[in-house]
Amino acid sequence: MRIFVLILSLITSDAVWAKATDLCEDPLTATTEKKTDGDLLEAARIWGLLEAFWAQKLGPRFRPTTLVLFTDAIPSECGFVDSSKGLVYCGADEKTYLDPSFWRELEYKHKSPGVGARVYALAHEYGHHIQNLLQVLSPTIRLVRRARKTEGLAISRLNEIWADALAGYFIREMYRTQRMSEDEIIQAVTCTG
């Protein structure tokens, strides 16, 4: 609890990445498969649910983030985003970048198939946006940069755990309101690892 109070008291604005590499333990390397209309529609539907949920929870503190779909590479305020990142949130421009081939990487390499895993992955990155809105993402990244390696890894892991908790909060509500099935919850949990 003290760490979160400390983090909440630090307010700055740095260009920071919140990567999805911890989503299923291994670093993710997306393939260059073409995105499909189904991928785009599904991502947009999930994103809309996330936006409505967090707007209701945060009220006037809420600002939406943009989901940017790309193939291969795209510039951002945090630098160039390429397919090897798959899914990433950039705090500097408050955008989340998704190469839809990430879904196949999630399914085949990390054995996390299904809509539930996709919901979890997007909800985790949206969690980083919520951290950014609460003005804790940038300070934690700064702490990681200044800390010794062991402490930096611990702080970084806490940041990822918090994004996981925010994703879990969203997923619990989706299940409670019957927008996610038990099978989809199992898919989400499988991805978390």
Buried (B, 14 or more C-beta within 10 A) or exposed (E): EEBEEEBEEEEEEEBBBBBBBBBBEEEBBBEEBEBEEEBBEBBEEBBEBBBEBBBEBEEEEBEBBEBBBBBEEBEBEBEEBBBBBBBBBBBBBBBBBBBBBBBBBBBEBBEBBBBBBBBBBBBBBBBBBBBBBBBBBBBBBBBBEEBEEEEBEBBBEBBBEBBBEBBBBBBEBBBEEEEBBEEBBEBBBBBBE
